[in-house]
Amino acid sequence: MRIRIRSAASLLPAALALATAVSCGSGGGPARPSEYAASVPVPTMAPSVRVADPRTGVVGDVRLPLDAYTPTPDQKLVLDNARIALENSCIHRFGFSETIPPKKSPPSFLAHINAGLFGPTDVAVVKVHGYRVPDPGGGAGTSAQNPPQLSDAVVGLLTGTGPGRVHGMRVPAGGCVGEALRALSKGGPAAPNDTSYANNLAASLGDSVDKDPRVLEVQRRWSSCMKSQGYSYESSIQAMGDSRWQGRVPSRIEIDTALADVECKRRVDLEDIGIAAWVAYENEQIKAHSAQLDTYLSWLRNALGNARSLANGTA
């Protein structure tokens, strides 16, 4: 099954991939609307948002308002590798030989993540991948790098959840992850409790967008179009999440359904209306959370400067 995601965690410690049950104070978990999105009236929607090609209906790269408060894929690579280098230095200082490998390339799935908010739009892609998101590097999926296999002792050291002293030395607050984040924050604001704040805020808006009267109306027209072609779904979101879309290779019925989906989106202008709704809701949340977002942006800029200095050997 394909799950829609608005945005991915912007700066997750490597240790979180190894011990997801442990909270490291860096956010990135599923957002609950009550924690993030402020309750606001249905916002005014700009009628001039045009993201889909009027001839083909294809949606290319789309930047939404909250993207201004998240690192780009290239920035994320710089941050991740600086953090990994700092964490490895900490691990080795405590006498362990294990090493977290650096990331090899930017996360490719972040580059086009907004284009699929309401499902696929490109006929050529759908004919091969159905509802699956193709990896720009080849194949389908996200090409995520497998997390390293570290010992329990090193994971405890990284997260700060192990012994308070290791090999006679005091473990830093928050473990090696906390130490690395403080180093990246040097000379600027402290690392926010949720370094994926903008992403989580955006992710929490999905229900509001889906229930917006204008989105509901265009989804009703899309559903009617699909029904005329023999498919029964209430919305493009439901079609995208059909439990039948399993396995590594899309079935013929998945591809046929996705092709009908793409055509119906084009006919009813679903993408332009849906993305316009996302823009409107995100702009309202930026107004409501400006202080938190500005603080995060200040931290991000400073952390990027520190990360680049570390990479250049000038830290």
C-alpha positions as CSV (number, residue, x, y, z in Angstrom):
1,M,0.0,0.0,0.0
2,R,1.2,3.5,-0.8
3,I,1.0,6.0,2.1
4,R,0.9,9.7,1.4
5,I,3.4,11.8,3.3
6,R,3.6,15.5,3.2
7,S,7.3,15.7,4.3
8,A,10.0,13.7,5.8
9,A,11.9,14.2,9.0
10,S,14.5,16.9,8.4
11,L,17.3,15.9,10.8
12,L,16.9,12.6,12.5
13,P,19.8,11.3,14.6
14,A,21.2,8.1,13.2
15,A,20.5,6.5,16.6
16,L,16.8,7.0,16.1
17,A,17.0,4.6,13.1
18,L,18.6,2.1,15.3
19,A,16.3,2.4,18.4
20,T,13.1,4.0,17.3
21,A,11.5,3.4,20.6
22,V,13.9,5.8,22.3
23,S,13.1,9.5,22.2
24,C,16.2,11.6,21.6
25,G,14.5,15.0,21.7
26,S,14.9,15.6,18.0
27,G,11.3,15.0,16.8
28,G,10.5,13.4,13.5
29,G,7.8,11.1,14.9
30,P,4.2,11.2,13.7
31,A,2.6,14.5,14.3
32,R,-0.6,14.8,16.2
33,P,-2.8,17.8,15.1
34,S,-3.3,19.0,18.6
35,E,0.5,19.4,19.0
36,Y,1.2,21.3,15.9
37,A,-1.6,22.8,13.7
38,A,-3.4,25.7,15.3
39,S,-7.2,25.6,14.8
40,V,-8.1,28.2,12.2
41,P,-11.2,29.0,10.1
42,V,-11.2,27.7,6.6
43,P,-8.7,30.0,4.9
44,T,-9.2,32.0,1.7
45,M,-7.7,30.1,-1.2
46,A,-5.8,31.8,-4.0
47,P,-7.5,31.1,-7.3
48,S,-4.3,31.6,-9.3
49,V,-2.4,28.5,-8.0
50,R,-1.4,26.5,-11.1
51,V,0.8,23.5,-10.6
52,A,-0.4,21.0,-13.2
53,D,0.4,21.1,-16.8
54,P,-2.9,22.2,-18.5
55,R,-2.4,19.7,-21.3
56,T,-1.1,16.6,-19.5
57,G,-2.0,17.3,-15.9
58,V,1.5,16.4,-14.7
59,V,2.7,18.1,-11.5
60,G,6.4,18.7,-11.4
61,D,8.5,20.2,-8.6
62,V,6.2,22.1,-6.2
63,R,7.4,24.2,-3.3
64,L,4.9,24.8,-0.6
65,P,5.2,27.6,2.0
66,L,6.5,25.5,4.9
67,D,9.3,24.2,2.7
68,A,11.1,27.5,3.4
69,Y,11.6,26.2,6.9
70,T,13.0,22.8,6.0
71,P,16.5,21.8,4.7
72,T,16.8,21.0,1.1
73,P,18.1,17.5,0.2
74,D,21.6,18.8,-0.3
75,Q,21.5,20.7,3.0
76,K,20.2,17.6,4.8
77,L,23.1,15.6,3.5
78,V,25.6,18.2,4.8
79,L,23.8,18.2,8.2
80,D,23.5,14.5,8.5
81,N,27.2,13.8,7.6
82,A,28.4,16.5,10.0
83,R,26.3,15.0,12.7
84,I,27.5,11.5,11.9
85,A,31.2,12.7,12.0
86,L,30.6,14.2,15.4
87,E,28.8,11.1,16.7
88,N,31.7,8.9,15.5
89,S,34.2,11.1,17.2
90,C,32.2,10.7,20.4
91,I,31.9,6.9,20.0
92,H,35.7,6.5,19.4
93,R,36.5,8.8,22.4
94,F,34.7,6.3,24.6
95,G,36.9,3.4,23.3
96,F,34.6,1.8,20.8
97,S,35.7,1.0,17.3
98,E,32.3,0.9,15.7
99,T,31.6,3.6,13.1
100,I,28.4,5.0,11.5
101,P,29.0,5.3,7.8
102,P,28.4,8.7,6.2
103,K,25.4,9.2,3.8
104,K,26.5,8.8,0.2
105,S,23.9,11.0,-1.5
106,P,21.0,13.4,-0.7
107,P,17.7,11.7,0.1
108,S,16.2,11.5,-3.4
109,F,12.7,11.0,-2.2
110,L,12.6,14.5,-0.8
111,A,13.1,16.2,-4.1
112,H,9.6,15.6,-5.5
113,I,7.6,14.9,-2.4
114,N,5.0,17.5,-2.8
115,A,4.0,16.4,-6.3
116,G,2.4,13.3,-5.0
117,L,0.1,14.7,-2.3
118,F,-3.0,13.6,-4.1
119,G,-1.4,10.7,-5.9
120,P,0.4,10.2,-9.3
121,T,-0.1,12.6,-12.2
122,D,2.3,11.3,-14.9
123,V,0.9,8.7,-17.3
124,A,4.4,7.6,-18.4
125,V,5.4,6.9,-14.8
126,V,2.1,5.3,-13.9
127,K,2.4,2.8,-16.8
128,V,5.5,1.4,-15.1
129,H,5.1,2.0,-11.4
130,G,1.4,2.3,-10.8
131,Y,0.9,4.0,-7.4
132,R,4.5,3.4,-6.4
133,V,6.9,6.4,-6.1
134,P,9.8,5.8,-8.5
135,D,13.3,6.5,-7.2
136,P,15.1,9.1,-9.3
137,G,18.2,7.0,-8.9
138,G,16.5,4.0,-10.5
139,G,13.9,1.5,-9.3
140,A,11.0,2.2,-7.0
141,G,10.9,3.4,-3.4
142,T,13.1,5.9,-1.5
143,S,16.6,4.3,-1.8
144,A,17.0,4.7,1.9
145,Q,20.4,3.7,3.2
146,N,20.3,0.8,5.6
147,P,21.1,1.8,9.2
148,P,24.4,0.4,10.6
149,Q,24.3,-2.5,13.0
150,L,25.7,-1.2,16.2
151,S,26.0,-2.9,19.6
152,D,23.6,-2.2,22.4
153,A,26.4,-0.5,24.3
154,V,27.0,2.0,21.4
155,V,23.3,2.6,20.9
156,G,23.0,3.4,24.6
157,L,26.0,5.8,24.4
158,L,24.6,7.5,21.3
159,T,21.1,8.0,22.8
160,G,22.3,8.6,26.4
161,T,20.0,5.8,27.6
162,G,22.9,3.5,28.7
163,P,25.1,3.8,31.8
164,G,26.0,7.3,33.0
165,R,29.7,6.4,32.8
166,V,31.4,4.3,30.1
167,H,35.1,3.2,30.5
168,G,35.5,5.6,33.4
169,M,34.2,8.7,31.5
170,R,31.0,10.5,32.0
171,V,28.5,10.2,29.1
172,P,27.5,13.7,27.8
173,A,23.9,14.8,28.3
174,G,21.7,13.3,25.6
175,G,24.6,10.9,24.7
176,C,26.7,11.4,21.6
177,V,23.6,12.6,19.7
178,G,23.1,15.4,22.2
179,E,26.7,16.3,22.1
180,A,26.6,16.4,18.3
181,L,23.6,18.6,18.2
182,R,25.2,21.0,20.7
183,A,28.3,21.2,18.5
184,L,26.2,22.0,15.4
185,S,24.4,24.7,17.5
186,K,27.6,26.4,18.6
187,G,27.5,30.2,18.3
188,G,23.7,30.3,17.7
189,P,20.4,29.2,19.1
190,A,20.2,25.8,20.9
191,A,18.9,22.9,18.9
192,P,15.1,23.0,19.1
193,N,13.3,20.1,20.8
194,D,11.8,19.2,17.5
195,T,14.3,19.7,14.6
196,S,11.5,18.5,12.2
197,Y,9.1,21.1,13.4
198,A,8.0,22.4,10.0
199,N,7.7,18.9,8.6
200,N,5.6,17.8,11.5
201,L,3.5,20.9,11.3
202,A,2.9,20.3,7.6
203,A,2.1,16.6,8.1
204,S,-0.5,17.5,10.7
205,L,-2.5,19.5,8.1
206,G,-3.5,16.6,6.0
207,D,-6.9,16.0,7.6
208,S,-7.7,19.7,7.4
209,V,-6.9,19.9,3.7
210,D,-8.8,16.7,2.9
211,K,-11.9,18.0,4.8
212,D,-11.8,21.5,3.2
213,P,-15.1,22.0,1.4
214,R,-13.4,22.9,-1.9
215,V,-11.2,19.8,-1.8
216,L,-14.2,17.7,-0.9
217,E,-16.1,19.1,-3.9
218,V,-13.3,18.4,-6.4
219,Q,-12.8,14.9,-4.9
220,R,-16.6,14.3,-5.4
221,R,-16.2,15.2,-9.1
222,W,-13.1,13.0,-9.3
223,S,-15.0,10.1,-7.7
224,S,-17.8,10.5,-10.3
225,C,-15.3,10.4,-13.1
226,M,-13.7,7.3,-11.7
227,K,-17.1,5.6,-11.3
228,S,-17.8,6.3,-15.0
229,Q,-14.7,4.2,-15.7
230,G,-15.7,1.3,-13.4
231,Y,-13.8,2.3,-10.2
232,S,-15.4,3.0,-6.9
233,Y,-13.4,5.3,-4.6
234,E,-14.4,8.3,-2.6
235,S,-11.2,10.2,-3.1
236,S,-7.8,10.0,-4.8
237,I,-6.3,9.5,-1.3
238,Q,-8.4,6.3,-0.9
239,A,-7.3,5.0,-4.3
240,M,-3.7,5.7,-3.5
241,G,-4.0,3.7,-0.3
242,D,-5.9,0.7,-1.7
243,S,-4.7,-2.4,0.3
244,R,-4.4,-4.4,-2.9
245,W,-1.4,-2.4,-4.0
246,Q,1.1,-4.8,-2.4
247,G,4.3,-6.5,-3.6
248,R,7.4,-5.3,-5.4
249,V,5.8,-5.0,-8.9
250,P,2.4,-3.3,-9.6
251,S,-0.4,-5.5,-10.9
252,R,-2.3,-4.8,-14.1
253,I,-5.3,-3.7,-12.1
254,E,-3.2,-1.2,-10.1
255,I,-1.7,0.3,-13.2
256,D,-5.1,0.5,-14.9
257,T,-6.6,2.1,-11.8
258,A,-3.8,4.6,-11.6
259,L,-4.1,5.5,-15.2
260,A,-7.8,6.3,-14.8
261,D,-7.0,8.2,-11.6
262,V,-4.5,10.4,-13.5
263,E,-7.0,11.1,-16.3
264,C,-9.8,12.0,-13.8
265,K,-7.5,14.3,-11.9
266,R,-6.7,16.2,-15.1
267,R,-10.4,16.4,-16.1
268,V,-11.6,17.9,-12.8
269,D,-8.5,20.1,-12.0
270,L,-7.9,18.2,-8.8
271,E,-4.2,19.0,-8.4
272,D,-4.5,22.8,-8.8
273,I,-7.4,23.0,-6.4
274,G,-5.8,20.6,-3.9
275,I,-2.4,22.3,-3.9
276,A,-4.1,25.7,-3.6
277,A,-5.7,24.4,-0.4
278,W,-2.3,23.2,0.9
279,V,-0.8,26.6,0.2
280,A,-3.7,28.4,2.0
281,Y,-3.5,26.2,5.1
282,E,0.3,26.3,5.3
283,N,0.3,30.1,5.1
284,E,-2.2,30.3,8.0
285,Q,0.0,28.0,10.1
286,I,3.1,30.1,9.3
287,K,1.2,33.1,10.8
288,A,0.2,31.1,13.9
289,H,3.6,29.5,14.5
290,S,5.9,32.3,13.3
291,A,8.0,32.4,16.5
292,Q,8.8,28.7,16.5
293,L,9.5,28.6,12.8
294,D,11.8,31.7,12.8
295,T,13.7,30.2,15.8
296,Y,14.1,26.9,13.9
297,L,15.3,28.7,10.8
298,S,17.9,30.6,12.8
299,W,19.1,27.4,14.2
300,L,19.2,25.7,10.8
301,R,21.3,28.5,9.2
302,N,23.8,28.4,12.0
303,A,23.9,24.6,12.1
304,L,24.6,24.5,8.3
305,G,27.5,27.0,8.8
306,N,29.0,24.8,11.5
307,A,28.4,21.7,9.5
308,R,30.2,23.2,6.4
309,S,33.1,24.4,8.6
310,L,33.4,20.8,10.0
311,A,33.5,19.4,6.5
312,N,36.1,21.9,5.4
313,G,38.2,21.3,8.5
314,T,37.8,24.8,9.7
315,A,35.6,24.2,12.7
